Amino acid sequence: MKPSGYRSKTRIYVDILESVRREGGKARFTKILYSANLSYHRLQRYLAELEEKGLLIKLTDAESNVTWYELTEKAYKLLAEFQKIKRLLDAFGLSI
């Protein structure tokens, strides 16, 4: 049995992607950090994994040196499918 506060890796991925989506599809590191409730180093690792999977794009403004993360079309599709699965599981009293 999982401890009550445990989030699966998939749930953490979705939490990160949802936090970026709530910011209009692009967000800076600090905003994601607080919204997804992760430590600095864990978030760095998860963001790199999401980039590798083609779900996020890391962009930097050359003039201001500001970096942000942007959702890809693939990420929007994943979030839509995840919501369908979540609704189905909720209907049966199950959780992710």
Residue frames as a rotation matrix with the C-alpha (Angstrom) as fourth column:
MET 1
0.581 0.814 0.000 0.00
0.814 -0.581 0.000 0.00
0.000 0.000 -1.000 0.00
LYS 2
-0.187 -0.633 0.751 1.28
0.598 -0.680 -0.424 3.47
0.780 0.370 0.505 -0.91
PRO 3
-0.632 -0.031 -0.774 1.77
0.689 -0.480 -0.543 6.12
-0.355 -0.876 0.325 1.79
SER 4
0.319 0.942 -0.101 -1.03
0.789 -0.323 -0.522 8.70
-0.525 0.087 -0.847 1.69
GLY 5
0.506 -0.140 -0.851 1.15
-0.210 -0.977 0.035 11.59
-0.836 0.161 -0.524 0.41
TYR 6
-0.422 -0.762 0.492 2.81
0.252 0.422 0.871 9.58
-0.871 0.491 0.014 -2.35
ARG 7
0.557 0.504 -0.660 2.54
-0.555 -0.365 -0.748 10.76
-0.618 0.783 0.077 -5.97
SER 8
0.494 -0.360 0.792 3.48
0.615 0.788 -0.026 8.49
-0.615 0.499 0.611 -8.82
LYS 9
-0.616 -0.779 -0.120 5.93
0.386 -0.431 0.816 9.67
-0.687 0.456 0.565 -11.45
THR 10
-0.520 0.519 0.678 3.04
0.769 -0.060 0.637 9.95
0.371 0.852 -0.368 -13.90
ARG 11
0.559 0.760 -0.332 1.07
0.827 -0.482 0.288 12.10
0.059 -0.436 -0.898 -11.46
ILE 12
0.102 -0.614 -0.782 4.10
0.413 -0.689 0.595 14.37
-0.905 -0.384 0.183 -11.00
TYR 13
-0.814 -0.347 0.466 4.50
0.547 -0.184 0.817 14.71
-0.198 0.920 0.340 -14.78
VAL 14
-0.075 0.893 0.444 0.83
0.837 -0.186 0.515 15.68
0.543 0.410 -0.733 -15.06
ASP 15
0.564 0.250 -0.787 1.07
0.732 -0.593 0.336 18.10
-0.382 -0.766 -0.517 -12.13
ILE 16
-0.425 -0.796 -0.431 3.99
0.368 -0.587 0.721 19.87
-0.827 0.148 0.543 -13.84
LEU 17
-0.814 0.138 0.564 2.24
0.552 -0.120 0.825 20.00
0.181 0.983 0.022 -17.21
GLU 18
0.242 0.970 -0.015 -0.99
0.897 -0.218 0.383 21.23
0.369 -0.106 -0.923 -15.60
SER 19
0.274 -0.198 -0.941 0.89
0.617 -0.714 0.330 23.97
-0.737 -0.672 -0.073 -13.75
VAL 20
-0.819 -0.568 -0.084 2.32
0.263 -0.501 0.825 25.19
-0.510 0.653 0.559 -17.06
ARG 21
-0.516 0.709 0.481 -1.09
0.727 0.065 0.683 24.97
0.453 0.702 -0.549 -18.74
ARG 22
0.398 0.695 -0.599 -2.67
0.909 -0.386 0.156 27.07
-0.122 -0.607 -0.785 -15.97
GLU 23
-0.069 -0.521 -0.851 -0.12
0.282 -0.828 0.484 29.79
-0.957 -0.206 0.204 -16.76
GLY 24
0.571 0.397 -0.719 -1.31
-0.515 -0.509 -0.690 29.98
-0.640 0.764 -0.086 -20.36
GLY 25
0.984 -0.153 0.090 0.89
0.172 0.714 -0.678 27.23
0.040 0.683 0.729 -21.77
LYS 26
0.140 -0.985 0.102 4.21
0.367 -0.044 -0.929 28.72
0.920 0.167 0.356 -20.71
ALA 27
0.980 0.179 0.092 5.74
-0.031 -0.314 0.949 29.24
0.199 -0.932 -0.302 -17.29
ARG 28
0.133 -0.962 0.237 9.00
-0.689 -0.262 -0.676 30.06
0.713 -0.073 -0.698 -15.61
PHE 29
-0.404 -0.449 -0.797 10.84
0.123 0.837 -0.534 27.60
0.906 -0.314 -0.283 -13.38
THR 30
-0.986 -0.051 0.156 9.88
-0.140 -0.234 -0.962 29.21
0.085 -0.971 0.224 -10.07
LYS 31
-0.222 0.975 0.014 6.17
-0.975 -0.222 0.008 29.26
0.011 -0.012 1.000 -10.90
ILE 32
0.269 0.260 -0.927 6.30
-0.420 0.898 0.130 25.55
0.867 0.354 0.351 -11.77
LEU 33
-0.681 -0.657 -0.323 8.36
0.035 0.411 -0.911 24.81
0.731 -0.632 -0.258 -8.66
TYR 34
-0.856 0.386 0.345 5.73
-0.471 -0.304 -0.828 26.18
-0.214 -0.871 0.442 -6.29
SER 35
0.020 0.951 -0.308 2.72
-0.999 0.031 0.031 24.96
0.040 0.307 0.951 -8.24
ALA 36
0.309 0.049 -0.950 3.97
-0.380 0.922 -0.076 21.38
0.872 0.384 0.304 -8.63
ASN 37
0.746 0.001 0.666 5.25
-0.665 0.031 0.746 21.26
-0.020 -1.000 0.024 -5.03
LEU 38
0.813 -0.562 -0.153 8.68
0.499 0.808 -0.314 19.77
0.300 0.179 0.937 -5.81
SER 39
0.439 -0.770 -0.463 12.21
0.305 -0.357 0.883 20.44
-0.845 -0.529 0.078 -4.63
TYR 40
0.411 -0.369 -0.834 14.54
-0.714 -0.699 -0.042 22.38
-0.567 0.612 -0.551 -6.92
HIS 41
-0.617 -0.785 -0.051 16.62
-0.667 0.487 0.564 19.34
-0.418 0.382 -0.824 -7.91
ARG 42
-0.455 0.532 0.714 13.65
0.416 0.836 -0.357 17.02
-0.787 0.134 -0.602 -8.44
LEU 43
0.613 0.713 -0.340 11.94
0.056 -0.468 -0.882 19.60
-0.788 0.521 -0.327 -10.62
GLN 44
0.012 -0.695 -0.719 15.09
-0.871 -0.360 0.334 20.03
-0.491 0.623 -0.609 -12.72
ARG 45
-0.836 -0.353 0.419 15.19
-0.187 0.903 0.387 16.29
-0.515 0.245 -0.821 -13.31
TYR 46
-0.112 0.887 0.448 11.49
0.576 0.425 -0.698 16.05
-0.810 0.179 -0.559 -14.19
LEU 47
0.563 0.283 -0.776 11.64
-0.352 -0.768 -0.535 19.05
-0.747 0.575 -0.333 -16.54
ALA 48
-0.429 -0.797 -0.425 14.58
-0.805 0.123 0.581 17.47
-0.411 0.591 -0.694 -18.39
GLU 49
-0.765 0.201 0.612 12.63
0.251 0.968 -0.005 14.21
-0.593 0.150 -0.791 -18.71
LEU 50
0.309 0.951 -0.034 9.56
0.399 -0.162 -0.902 16.04
-0.863 0.265 -0.429 -20.04
GLU 51
0.263 -0.330 -0.907 11.76
-0.759 -0.651 0.017 17.83
-0.596 0.683 -0.421 -22.58
GLU 52
-0.777 -0.624 0.086 13.26
-0.474 0.669 0.572 14.51
-0.414 0.404 -0.816 -23.70
LYS 53
-0.521 0.670 0.529 9.75
0.562 0.736 -0.378 13.07
-0.642 0.100 -0.760 -24.14
GLY 54
-0.837 0.121 0.533 8.75
0.429 -0.460 0.778 16.03
0.340 0.880 0.333 -26.32
LEU 55
0.131 0.941 -0.311 6.17
0.958 -0.039 0.284 17.39
0.255 -0.335 -0.907 -23.88
LEU 56
0.754 0.029 -0.657 7.93
0.313 -0.895 0.319 20.63
-0.578 -0.446 -0.683 -22.95
ILE 57
0.363 -0.684 0.633 10.20
0.703 -0.244 -0.668 23.04
0.611 0.687 0.392 -24.78
LYS 58
0.302 -0.372 -0.878 12.72
0.733 -0.499 0.463 25.13
-0.610 -0.783 0.122 -22.84
LEU 59
0.452 -0.084 0.888 13.07
0.695 -0.590 -0.410 28.61
0.558 0.803 -0.208 -24.30
THR 60
0.021 -0.501 -0.865 15.41
0.811 -0.497 0.308 31.46
-0.584 -0.709 0.396 -23.36
ASP 61
0.955 0.238 0.176 15.17
0.294 -0.825 -0.482 35.10
0.031 0.512 -0.858 -24.37
ALA 62
0.205 -0.967 0.152 18.67
0.887 0.118 -0.446 36.04
0.413 0.226 0.882 -25.56
GLU 63
-0.077 -0.218 0.973 18.35
0.038 -0.976 -0.215 39.69
0.996 0.020 0.083 -24.55
SER 64
0.342 0.318 0.884 16.93
-0.794 -0.407 0.453 39.31
0.503 -0.857 0.113 -21.06
ASN 65
-0.692 -0.632 -0.348 18.30
-0.428 0.748 -0.507 35.79
0.581 -0.202 -0.788 -20.41
VAL 66
-0.222 0.726 0.650 14.85
-0.870 0.153 -0.468 34.80
-0.439 -0.670 0.598 -19.05
THR 67
-0.919 -0.094 -0.383 14.03
-0.257 0.879 0.401 31.11
0.299 0.467 -0.832 -19.40
TRP 68
-0.137 0.912 0.386 10.59
-0.872 0.074 -0.484 29.54
-0.470 -0.403 0.785 -19.49
TYR 69
-0.898 -0.036 0.439 8.99
0.094 0.958 0.270 26.24
-0.431 0.284 -0.857 -20.39
GLU 70
-0.335 0.780 -0.529 6.27
-0.916 -0.401 -0.011 25.87
-0.221 0.481 0.848 -22.97
LEU 71
0.027 0.457 0.889 3.82
-0.142 0.882 -0.449 23.01
-0.989 -0.114 0.089 -23.56
THR 72
-0.926 -0.246 -0.286 3.97
-0.329 0.152 0.932 21.20
-0.186 0.957 -0.221 -26.88
GLU 73
-0.114 0.904 -0.412 0.93
-0.913 0.068 0.403 19.98
0.392 0.422 0.817 -28.81
LYS 74
-0.265 -0.088 -0.960 1.81
0.036 0.994 -0.101 16.50
0.964 -0.062 -0.260 -27.57
ALA 75
-0.974 -0.121 -0.190 1.52
0.196 -0.046 -0.979 17.74
0.110 -0.992 0.069 -23.96
TYR 76
-0.543 0.840 0.010 -1.94
-0.825 -0.531 -0.191 19.21
-0.155 -0.112 0.981 -24.58
LYS 77
0.055 0.542 -0.839 -3.06
-0.616 0.679 0.399 15.86
0.786 0.495 0.371 -26.03
LEU 78
-0.597 -0.355 -0.719 -1.63
0.295 0.737 -0.608 13.97
0.746 -0.575 -0.335 -23.06
LEU 79
-0.966 0.244 0.085 -3.44
-0.191 -0.451 -0.872 16.23
-0.174 -0.859 0.482 -20.59
ALA 80
-0.208 0.938 -0.278 -6.74
-0.966 -0.151 0.211 15.77
0.156 0.312 0.937 -22.44
GLU 81
0.041 0.177 -0.983 -6.39
-0.240 0.957 0.162 11.97
0.970 0.229 0.082 -22.43
PHE 82
-0.856 -0.396 -0.332 -5.33
0.234 0.275 -0.933 11.98
0.461 -0.876 -0.142 -18.79
GLN 83
-0.723 0.645 0.245 -8.51
-0.665 -0.557 -0.497 13.86
-0.184 -0.523 0.832 -17.84
LYS 84
0.121 0.764 -0.634 -10.62
-0.797 0.455 0.397 11.24
0.592 0.457 0.664 -19.66
ILE 85
-0.242 -0.306 -0.921 -8.88
0.189 0.916 -0.354 8.43
0.952 -0.260 -0.164 -17.76
LYS 86
-0.987 -0.150 0.061 -9.24
-0.015 -0.290 -0.957 10.30
0.161 -0.945 0.283 -14.46
ARG 87
-0.352 0.930 0.103 -12.99
-0.935 -0.354 -0.008 10.79
0.029 -0.100 0.995 -15.01
LEU 88
0.196 0.386 -0.901 -13.41
-0.439 0.856 0.271 7.10
0.877 0.343 0.337 -15.82
LEU 89
-0.549 -0.488 -0.679 -11.53
0.370 0.586 -0.721 6.01
0.749 -0.647 -0.142 -12.70
ASP 90
-0.917 0.256 0.306 -13.44
-0.399 -0.614 -0.681 8.51
0.013 -0.747 0.665 -10.56
ALA 91
-0.051 0.964 -0.261 -16.71
-0.891 0.074 0.449 7.01
0.452 0.255 0.855 -11.82
PHE 92
0.369 0.113 -0.923 -15.60
0.054 0.988 0.143 3.66
0.928 -0.103 0.358 -10.37
GLY 93
0.976 0.054 0.212 -14.35
-0.196 -0.219 0.956 5.15
0.098 -0.974 -0.203 -7.11
LEU 94
0.495 -0.869 0.008 -10.70
0.861 0.492 0.132 4.67
-0.118 -0.058 0.991 -8.05
SER 95
0.878 -0.261 -0.401 -7.88
-0.222 -0.965 0.142 7.20
-0.424 -0.036 -0.905 -8.01
ILE 96
0.725 -0.688 0.020 -4.62
0.203 0.186 -0.961 7.76
0.658 0.701 0.275 -9.81
